[in-house]
Amino acid sequence: MFYNHHFAVLVIVIPMFLALLTPIISLLKMEFAWYMAMLSAIASFLISISILYHILSTGDVILYHLGGWLPPIGIEYRIDCLNGFVLLVITFIALISTIYAKQSVAIEIKAEKTPAFYTVFMLFLLGLYGMIVTNDVFNLYVFLEITSLAGYALVAMGSDKRSLMASFNYLILGTIGATFILIGVGYLYMITGTLNIIDMSRLLVKYYDSNVMFTAFAFIITGLMLKVALYPLHFWLPSAYTYAPSAVSAVMAATSTKVGAYVMIRLFFTVFHIKIISQYIPVAEIVMIIASISVLMGSILAISQTDIKRMLAYSSIGQIGYIVLGATVLHSAALTGGILHILNHALMKCGLFFVAGSIFCKLGTTRINDLRNLSRIMPLQAGAFTLLALSMIGIPLTGGFVTKWYLIEGSILSGDWYLVPVILLSSLLTVIYFGRVINLMYFSDNSSHNNIKPIKAPWGMVVPTIIITFLSILFGIFATVPVEIASKAAIEIMGGSHW
């Protein structure tokens, strides 16, 4: 496949240029805003395919030096197997969500606001791309802030007035998290004199027992746990996902916390090394406990929800715990499961929010009790929801099963066998809250719906949902390719060892 050395920067430059151009182009015709977003999504997705194919076929690590300035002075973009895989997942979700947004946004957002929406939407995505490809910790913080600021604005565009308060809470807690990360980066720069991730990891070796390094680590990890919404630092997430526009809920649930988890994995194993998090600071065990609590509490809180979007939001808190568990078990099999869950959960949660958005757009509600007999009213949405829920539970032949298999295998091989009951109990809790919804959809005895004809959602919303659902099942049945990529990425970032 064709590969150009400049693809590493074009994946960011193209959406940035189109985002700046969108308000001007939209003066001619407001519908052009969506086409600009679509062009950006297609270009980024094709570039990410080319990048990952090049990495896998040649074994190279792609390095790009902005302005020709070599690191550690200049900013470097570095793409290996891990972030090449994550970049492909995120750009695909961006593409499929942009397709979905055409109909969804037209229904939920006033026409005069759509150019602003798609402008901010592209800025949100380019911030995520930048966080993935950059090899500079301060540049990572800059992209994090771009994504965060865009995310606050996107949530505030929801049709429900409560979206403004949700956005404000997200702003306050997101700013605290970003500040913690910036303080940590400052401490690391103070003792190493560099911001380049690879250079910093080399220079940190002689500061393994430094209090400054411990302090930096504590600030960064706390900030990242807030950004990925690990329990109990999750307060911003439920309302943000519930009251944001449907397309925003889907893309945020599928991308922002996954990229945050990727950053955590990158810093764990590249900057701080396994030796630090396993020997000098018992942080792996501490974060493992927090992730385990998040896995269980996210599922427990989801059971009590009465709104389908809010239920899915609490479910995300539990599911992100799986990815963090994969990183903290410190075994390549578990990390493979964590990396796989970046893919599988992105697909599952994006599809589930697509279904919730279709229901809201056609029925005007997301209350769980209003979903009675949905299998007869919106059969495609009910079917997709059921298949994706089975994958969330971890039923064999679904993507969720593959994730949990590797997490359990890694936990046993590393001696952390006590995580197995946590994973199995979480699956049981997932059965409870999804089973309740599926029971209402298929087995509710509500006679008021007996004579109601099926309602068809716009094909622009149906087709993306079908594609996402198909892929979630496909990567459960034919899991070889994603497993091989995730396994290769896990072994590489752990320094070539299985531990």
Stockholm file with secondary structure:
# STOCKHOLM 1.0

chainA/1-499         MFYNHHFAVLVIVIPMFLALLTPIISLLKMEFAWYMAMLSAIASFLISISILYHILSTGDVILYHLGGWLPPIGIEYRIDCLNGFVLLVITFIALISTIYAKQSVAIEIKAEKTPAFYTVFMLFLLGLYGMIVTNDVFNLYVFLEITSLAGYALVAMGSDKRSLMASFNYLILGTIGATFILIGVGYLYMITGTLNIIDMSRLLVKYYDSNVMFTAFAFIITGLMLKVALYPLHFWLPSAYTYAPSAVSAVMAATSTKVGAYVMIRLFFTVFHIKIISQYIPVAEIVMIIASISVLMGSILAISQTDIKRMLAYSSIGQIGYIVLGATVLHSAALTGGILHILNHALMKCGLFFVAGSIFCKLGTTRINDLRNLSRIMPLQAGAFTLLALSMIGIPLTGGFVTKWYLIEGSILSGDWYLVPVILLSSLLTVIYFGRVINLMYFSDNSSHNNIKPIKAPWGMVVPTIIITFLSILFGIFATVPVEIASKAAIEIMGGSHW
#=GR chainA/1-499 SS CCCCTTHHHHHHHHHHHHHHHHHHHTTTCTTHHHHHHHHHHHHHHHHHHHHHHHHHHHCCCEEEEGGGCCTTTSCEEEECHHHHHHHHHHHHHHHHHHHHHHHHHHHHSCGGGHHHHHHHHHHHHHHHHHHHHBCBHHHHHHHHHHHHHHHHHHHHTCSSTHHHHHHHHHHHHHHHHHHHHHHHHHHHHHHHSCCBHHHHHHHGGGGTTCHHHHHHHHHHHHHHHHHTTCTTSCTTHHHHHHHSCHHHHHHHHHHHHHHHHHHHHHIIIIISHHHIIIIISTHHHHHHHHHHHHHHHHHHHHHTCSBHHHHHHHHHHHHHHHHHHHHHSCCHHHHHHHHHHHHHHHHHHHHHHHHHHHHHHHHSCCBGGGGTTHHHHSHHHHHHHHHHHHHHHTCTTSHHHHHHHHHHHHHHHTTCTTHHHHHHHHHHHHHHHHHHHHHHHHHCCCGGGTTCCCCCCCHHHHHHHHHHHHHHHHHHHSCHHHHHHHHHHHHHHTTSCCC
#=GC SS_cons         CCCCTTHHHHHHHHHHHHHHHHHHHTTTCTTHHHHHHHHHHHHHHHHHHHHHHHHHHHCCCEEEEGGGCCTTTSCEEEECHHHHHHHHHHHHHHHHHHHHHHHHHHHHSCGGGHHHHHHHHHHHHHHHHHHHHBCBHHHHHHHHHHHHHHHHHHHHTCSSTHHHHHHHHHHHHHHHHHHHHHHHHHHHHHHHSCCBHHHHHHHGGGGTTCHHHHHHHHHHHHHHHHHTTCTTSCTTHHHHHHHSCHHHHHHHHHHHHHHHHHHHHHIIIIISHHHIIIIISTHHHHHHHHHHHHHHHHHHHHHTCSBHHHHHHHHHHHHHHHHHHHHHSCCHHHHHHHHHHHHHHHHHHHHHHHHHHHHHHHHSCCBGGGGTTHHHHSHHHHHHHHHHHHHHHTCTTSHHHHHHHHHHHHHHHTTCTTHHHHHHHHHHHHHHHHHHHHHHHHHCCCGGGTTCCCCCCCHHHHHHHHHHHHHHHHHHHSCHHHHHHHHHHHHHHTTSCCC
//
